[in-house]
Amino acid sequence: MPLPSNFNRTEHLLSVSKKVHNQLVKEWFSGLPDDPDINVPELSARQAVLIDENDSVLEYILKMHLFTLIYGQAGQLIPVMYGFPATEFVESHERVTNKPQLNLLFDRRVFSDKTRRFRSYDISEISIRLLDETLQSFNETKAKALAQKVVSTFMKPTPFVWKKGKYTILYNYKNDYNNRISCRSKAEGLKVLNKVLEVQSKDYDVESMRFIDHDKSYPANPGTERIYGKTLSKPKYRKEVDVELSLATVYLGRRVKEVVLYDRRGRKRQSILR
């Protein structure tokens, strides 16, 4: 069918852009009241990025740019990158070949008076292979069940707190696990380990656990150093911090994008649970 005689390419582009963009915005801010109260941060943000019929082309671009970059959607446009070639790692570790990888990301949230936004600090990760699954057997139904298991284990009835510190628990269950969990004590480390095992409904094997104790001290303020003409803070090692689960994903080898099971911070649009 030919285009109508009065067809305007610019108007059509703006109309489609407005429809698609506003639908994404409404999904992102779902659950909020309709009242456009700009004194409420979330309502103000929604009002700022919603496209109006009378907006100019420049306003279209600015609103889409703001939503894409600032409100977490830019990550949907970028493929997952890994610092170490995943294929080389899998080929050199036969036990994990063809096994999905569950990644649990933890962080500490701090509100900034300067930016009026929360920021994540002390990001920590625990990853395990789903040894009872393969890349071919893991499907959407199992992903939803795993998402529920992760949330019930780490978030209910209240968020589980991982108390990190200078000690380490190693766990190598029949050579299929290779976890190193930093902790403030053996008891605190075992709490984290048992939570990880609970996600997979695995029993704790005392013979596979080793607690690394030491009397080394790590200063809370290590000072500064000069690097390339600049004074920089020295890195802090083995800090005592409390972190909570913020993101759970599954990496499926050759699949380009990770499967997002749970996203507490609202950074991933295609998340099974929030």
C-alpha positions in Angstrom: 0.0 0.0 0.0 1.5 3.4 -1.0 2.0 6.2 1.6 -0.8 8.7 1.9 -0.5 11.8 -0.2 -0.3 14.0 2.9 2.3 11.8 4.6 4.9 13.8 6.5 8.0 11.9 7.4 9.0 14.1 10.2 5.6 14.1 11.9 5.5 10.3 11.5 8.9 9.9 13.1 8.0 12.1 16.0 4.7 10.3 16.5 6.3 6.9 16.6 9.1 8.1 18.8 6.7 9.7 21.3 4.5 6.5 21.5 7.5 4.1 22.0 9.4 6.4 24.4 6.4 7.3 26.6 5.4 3.6 26.9 8.9 2.8 28.2 8.8 5.8 30.6 5.4 4.7 32.0 6.7 1.1 32.5 9.8 2.4 34.2 7.8 4.7 36.6 4.9 2.3 37.1 3.2 2.3 40.5 3.5 6.0 41.0 0.4 8.3 41.3 -0.8 10.3 38.3 -0.3 13.6 40.2 2.6 15.5 38.5 4.1 16.8 41.8 7.6 18.0 40.8 8.5 18.3 44.5 8.6 14.5 44.7 11.9 13.3 43.0 10.4 10.3 41.2 7.4 12.3 39.9 9.6 15.2 38.9 11.8 12.8 36.9 8.9 11.2 35.1 7.5 14.7 34.2 10.9 15.7 32.9 11.2 12.8 30.5 7.6 12.3 29.3 7.3 13.7 25.7 4.4 16.1 25.1 2.6 16.5 21.8 3.8 20.1 21.5 7.5 19.5 22.2 10.0 20.6 19.7 12.4 18.1 18.0 15.2 19.4 20.4 13.0 18.6 23.4 12.3 15.1 22.0 16.0 14.5 21.8 16.8 15.9 25.2 14.1 13.9 26.9 15.1 10.7 25.2 18.8 11.4 26.0 18.0 12.0 29.7 16.0 8.9 30.1 18.5 6.7 28.2 21.7 7.9 29.9 20.6 9.1 33.4 17.8 6.7 34.2 19.7 3.5 33.5 18.6 2.6 30.0 22.0 3.0 28.3 23.0 -0.4 29.5 20.3 -2.0 27.4 22.0 -0.7 24.3 25.5 -2.0 25.2 26.4 -5.7 25.0 27.7 -7.4 28.1 31.5 -7.0 28.3 33.8 -9.3 30.2 37.4 -8.4 31.1 38.5 -12.1 30.8 37.5 -14.0 27.6 34.7 -16.2 28.9 35.2 -18.8 26.2 38.9 -19.2 27.2 37.9 -19.6 30.8 35.3 -22.3 30.1 37.6 -24.2 27.8 40.3 -24.3 30.6 37.9 -25.4 33.3 36.1 -28.6 32.1 33.9 -28.9 35.1 32.1 -25.7 34.3 31.8 -26.2 30.6 28.3 -25.7 29.4 27.1 -24.6 32.9 25.1 -21.4 33.5 26.7 -18.9 35.8 24.8 -17.2 38.6 26.2 -13.8 39.5 25.1 -12.1 42.8 26.1 -8.4 43.0 26.1 -6.7 46.4 26.6 -3.0 47.2 26.3 -0.3 49.9 23.9 2.6 49.2 24.8 6.1 50.3 22.7 9.2 49.7 24.6 12.2 48.4 23.4 15.6 49.6 25.3 17.2 46.7 23.6 15.3 43.9 20.4 14.4 45.8 20.8 10.9 44.6 21.8 7.5 46.0 25.2 6.1 44.9 26.5 2.5 45.1 29.8 1.8 46.9 31.8 -1.2 47.9 30.4 -3.3 45.0 31.1 -7.0 45.7 30.2 -10.2 43.7 29.7 -13.9 44.4 29.4 -16.2 41.4 28.5 -19.9 41.2 27.9 -22.3 38.5 24.5 -24.0 38.2 25.9 -27.5 38.1 22.4 -29.2 37.8 21.7 -27.2 34.6 23.2 -26.8 31.2 23.1 -24.0 28.7 20.5 -25.9 26.8 18.3 -27.0 29.7 18.1 -23.6 31.5 14.9 -21.9 30.3 12.6 -19.0 31.2 10.5 -21.1 33.6 13.6 -22.1 35.5 14.9 -18.5 35.4 11.7 -17.3 37.1 11.9 -20.0 39.7 15.6 -19.1 40.4 14.7 -15.4 40.7 12.1 -16.2 43.3 14.6 -18.4 45.2 17.2 -15.6 45.2 14.7 -13.0 46.4 13.3 -15.3 49.1 16.8 -16.2 50.3 18.5 -12.8 50.3 15.6 -10.3 50.5 12.9 -11.7 52.7 11.6 -11.0 55.3 14.3 -8.3 55.4 17.4 -7.8 53.2 20.3 -10.1 54.2 23.4 -8.1 55.2 26.8 -9.5 54.2 29.3 -8.2 56.8 32.6 -8.0 55.0 36.0 -7.9 56.8 39.6 -9.0 56.7 39.1 -12.7 57.1 38.3 -15.2 54.3 36.3 -18.4 54.0 37.2 -20.7 51.2 34.7 -23.3 50.0 35.5 -26.0 47.4 32.8 -28.6 47.4 34.1 -31.6 45.4 36.0 -29.2 43.2 32.8 -27.7 41.8 32.8 -24.6 44.0 35.5 -22.1 44.2 34.2 -19.4 46.5 36.2 -16.9 48.5 34.1 -14.9 51.0 35.5 -12.0 53.0 34.1 -11.8 56.4 34.6 -10.3 59.9 34.4 -13.7 61.6 34.0 -17.4 60.8 30.4 -17.2 61.9 29.6 -14.3 59.7 31.3 -16.0 56.7 29.3 -19.1 57.2 26.1 -17.1 57.1 26.9 -15.9 53.7 28.1 -19.3 52.5 24.9 -21.0 53.7 22.8 -18.4 51.9 24.6 -19.1 48.6 24.1 -22.8 49.1 20.5 -22.3 49.9 19.9 -20.7 46.5 20.9 -24.0 44.9 19.3 -26.2 47.7 22.7 -27.6 48.4 23.8 -29.0 51.8 26.9 -27.5 53.6 29.9 -29.8 53.6 32.2 -29.0 56.6 35.2 -30.8 55.0 35.1 -28.4 52.0 35.3 -25.2 54.1 38.5 -23.5 55.2 38.7 -20.4 57.4 41.8 -18.2 56.9 42.6 -16.5 60.1 45.4 -13.9 60.5 46.5 -11.0 62.7 47.3 -8.6 59.9 45.8 -5.1 60.3 44.4 -3.0 57.5 44.2 0.8 58.2 40.8 2.5 57.7 42.7 5.5 56.3 45.8 4.2 54.4 46.8 7.8 53.4 47.8 9.1 49.9 50.4 8.6 47.3 51.7 10.5 44.2 51.0 9.0 40.8 51.9 10.8 37.6 52.0 14.1 39.3 48.7 13.7 41.2 47.9 13.0 44.8 45.6 10.1 45.1 44.1 8.1 48.0 45.7 4.7 48.5 43.3 1.8 48.0 41.6 0.4 51.1 41.9 -3.4 51.5 39.7 -5.7 53.5 37.4 -3.0 54.6 34.7 -3.7 57.2 31.5 -2.8 55.3 27.9 -4.0 55.2 26.5 -4.8 51.7 23.2 -6.1 50.5 22.1 -7.8 47.3 21.4 -5.4 44.5 21.5 -7.5 41.3 21.2 -11.1 40.3 22.0 -12.3 36.8 22.7 -15.5 34.9 25.4 -15.7 32.2 24.7 -18.2 29.5 27.9 -18.5 27.6 27.4 -17.7 24.0 24.2 -15.7 24.7 25.1 -12.0 24.2 22.9 -10.6 27.0 22.7 -11.8 30.6 19.4 -13.0 32.0 18.4 -10.5 34.7 16.7 -12.3 37.6 16.4 -9.5 40.1 17.2 -5.8 40.0 16.8 -3.9 43.2 18.1 -0.6 41.9 16.0 -0.5 38.8 18.9 -0.2 36.4 17.9 -3.1 34.1 14.5 -2.8 32.3 14.2 -6.4 31.4 14.3 -7.9 34.9 12.2 -10.8 36.1 11.8 -9.3 39.6 12.5 -5.9 41.2 
